[in-house]
Amino acid sequence: MDKYKIILCLTNILEIEEDELGDAIKFESMKFILFILEIEEMFGIEIEDVDLDLNKYTSLDSIYDTFSKYFI
C-alpha cells in the first residue's frame, strides 16, 4: 500500500494541503464517496461494503488500517 498516494488522494478530494490533514479527518458524504471511488480506481481494488462505514475513516491511521487488508 502506497501511503503517499492515499495522502495525495485525501488532500485532492478534501481540497486541503498535506500539512492540514492533522489527526482528525472529516468527510462530507459526497467527498467520502469520491475518495472511495478514487482509491478503488487508483489501486485497482474494490472496497467491501463492510468497509464503507464513515467511522472507519476518521484519521490516517484508521484509513491505513481499513485498507491494509486489500494489500496483503
NORRARA-V71306 format. One record per pair of residues at least 12 apart in sequence whose C-alpha atoms are under 8 Angstrom apart, sorted by sequence separation. I is the first residue (numbers start at 1). J is the second residue. D is the distance in Angstrom with one decimal. If there is no record, write none. Layout:
i | j | d
I | J | D
I | J | D
This chain:
i | j | d
14 | 27 | 7.5
51 | 66 | 6.9
14 | 31 | 6.9
13 | 31 | 6.3
13 | 34 | 7.0
13 | 35 | 6.2
32 | 54 | 7.6
10 | 35 | 6.8
45 | 70 | 7.2
9 | 35 | 6.9
27 | 54 | 7.9
9 | 38 | 7.2
9 | 39 | 7.4
25 | 57 | 7.1
26 | 58 | 6.3
6 | 39 | 7.3
25 | 58 | 4.8
24 | 58 | 5.7
25 | 59 | 5.2
24 | 59 | 5.0
25 | 60 | 7.5
23 | 59 | 5.8
24 | 60 | 7.9
23 | 60 | 7.3
3 | 64 | 7.5
1 | 68 | 7.1
1 | 71 | 5.7
